[in-house]
Amino acid sequence: MGTTTPPPRPGSEQGSVDELARYPAAYVTGVAYEALIAYTRARQAEKGYTQPQFWLLRNLSVNDISPDGQGMTLPGLQKAMAAYIRAEDDLAAEAAVLVERGWLRRDDEDRLWLTEDGERARVEFSRNGPAIRAALHEGIDEADYATTVRVLRQLIRNAGGTDV
């Protein structure tokens, strides 16, 4: 058996194509996912809101994700957000905060509705996205980013997953 050169230490940008190609994709994407989520959530917290709160507002806004602007129950919202909600996210607690702020209201059938103040908050929060994206993409050429997305999409297809 031959010996192999270990991949560069975590956090290193150095390494040959051969060295970097040995990194397990699931490990690298998992570390990237956790770092990107942590960064995004920290920037949102600095602005006074959480990522799940933003998702609630978006999912209830006819100007964003909601197709009709109709109210939704928490189980309906949980289902709608199933692809991106995290296990530690407590939508009931997050919704309660938004109701207290006057950004959501609850009707007699326990559906949540976006208020005018909530729509204004959603629009304001949306303005933070470009700065977060710019900071995360710093030093990354758009063509390199597009190549990365293409490679990740192919890995997803190769693993039998649903393409994004």
C-alpha positions in Angstrom: 0.0 0.0 0.0 1.2 3.4 -0.9 1.1 6.4 1.4 -1.0 9.4 0.7 -0.3 13.0 1.5 -2.9 14.2 4.1 -5.1 17.0 3.0 -4.2 20.5 4.2 -5.2 21.3 7.7 -8.7 22.7 8.2 -8.9 26.4 7.6 -6.1 26.3 5.1 -6.6 27.8 1.6 -3.4 26.0 0.5 -3.2 22.7 -1.2 -2.9 21.2 -4.6 -5.8 20.1 -6.7 -5.0 16.5 -5.7 -4.9 17.3 -2.0 -8.1 19.4 -2.0 -9.9 16.8 -4.2 -9.5 14.3 -1.3 -11.7 16.3 1.1 -15.0 14.4 1.6 -17.7 16.5 0.0 -20.2 15.8 2.8 -17.7 17.0 5.4 -16.8 20.2 3.6 -20.4 21.1 2.8 -21.5 20.3 6.3 -18.8 22.6 7.8 -19.7 25.3 5.2 -23.4 25.0 6.0 -22.9 25.4 9.7 -20.5 28.4 9.2 -22.8 30.1 6.7 -25.9 29.7 8.9 -24.1 30.9 12.0 -22.7 34.0 10.2 -26.1 34.8 8.7 -27.9 34.4 12.0 -25.4 36.5 13.8 -25.8 39.4 11.3 -29.6 39.1 11.6 -29.4 39.1 15.4 -27.3 42.3 15.3 -30.3 43.9 13.4 -32.8 42.6 16.1 -34.5 39.6 14.4 -33.9 35.9 13.9 -33.8 33.9 10.7 -37.0 32.0 11.6 -38.8 35.3 12.3 -37.8 36.5 8.8 -39.0 33.2 7.3 -42.3 33.5 9.1 -42.8 37.0 7.7 -41.7 35.9 4.2 -44.0 32.9 4.2 -47.0 35.0 5.1 -46.3 37.9 2.7 -48.1 38.0 -0.6 -45.2 40.1 -1.8 -42.7 37.3 -1.1 -43.3 33.5 -0.7 -47.0 33.3 0.0 -49.0 32.8 -3.2 -52.1 34.4 -1.8 -51.3 36.3 1.4 -53.7 34.1 3.4 -53.1 33.2 7.0 -51.5 29.9 8.0 -51.4 27.8 11.0 -48.1 26.9 12.7 -48.2 23.3 11.4 -48.8 24.7 7.9 -45.9 27.1 8.3 -43.7 24.3 9.7 -44.6 22.2 6.6 -43.9 25.0 4.3 -40.5 25.6 5.8 -39.5 21.9 6.2 -36.7 22.2 3.7 -34.8 24.9 5.6 -36.1 25.0 9.2 -33.5 23.7 11.7 -34.3 21.3 14.5 -33.6 23.9 17.2 -35.9 26.5 15.6 -39.1 27.0 17.7 -41.6 28.5 15.3 -44.3 28.8 18.1 -41.9 30.9 20.2 -40.7 32.9 17.2 -44.3 33.6 16.1 -45.2 34.7 19.6 -42.5 37.3 19.5 -43.8 38.6 16.2 -47.4 38.7 17.5 -46.1 40.7 20.5 -44.4 43.1 18.2 -47.5 43.5 16.2 -46.0 42.1 13.0 -48.3 39.1 13.0 -51.8 38.6 14.3 -53.6 35.4 15.2 -57.2 34.8 14.1 -60.0 32.7 15.8 -58.9 29.6 13.8 -55.3 29.9 15.1 -53.9 31.1 11.7 -51.2 33.7 11.7 -51.5 36.7 9.4 -49.0 39.3 8.4 -49.8 42.8 9.5 -48.8 46.1 7.7 -46.1 46.6 10.3 -44.9 43.0 9.7 -44.7 43.7 6.0 -42.7 46.8 6.6 -40.4 44.8 8.9 -40.0 42.1 6.2 -39.1 44.7 3.6 -36.5 46.2 6.0 -35.0 42.8 6.9 -34.8 42.0 3.2 -32.5 44.9 2.7 -29.9 43.2 4.9 -29.5 40.2 2.5 -27.2 41.9 -0.1 -24.7 43.0 2.6 -24.6 39.5 4.1 -24.2 38.0 0.7 -21.4 40.4 -0.2 -19.5 39.7 3.0 -19.8 35.9 2.4 -18.8 36.2 -1.2 -15.8 38.4 -0.6 -12.8 37.2 -2.5 -14.8 34.8 -4.6 -15.1 35.3 -8.3 -18.7 35.0 -9.6 -17.6 32.4 -12.1 -15.9 30.3 -9.4 -19.1 30.6 -7.3 -21.2 29.5 -10.3 -18.8 26.5 -10.8 -19.2 25.6 -7.2 -23.0 25.6 -7.4 -22.8 23.5 -10.6 -20.5 21.0 -8.9 -22.8 20.8 -5.8 -25.9 20.3 -7.9 -24.2 17.4 -9.7 -23.1 15.9 -6.4 -26.8 16.2 -5.3 -28.0 14.4 -8.4 -25.3 11.8 -8.1 -26.4 11.1 -4.6 -30.0 10.7 -5.8 -31.1 13.9 -4.1 -33.5 16.6 -5.4 -31.7 19.2 -7.4 -31.9 22.8 -6.3 
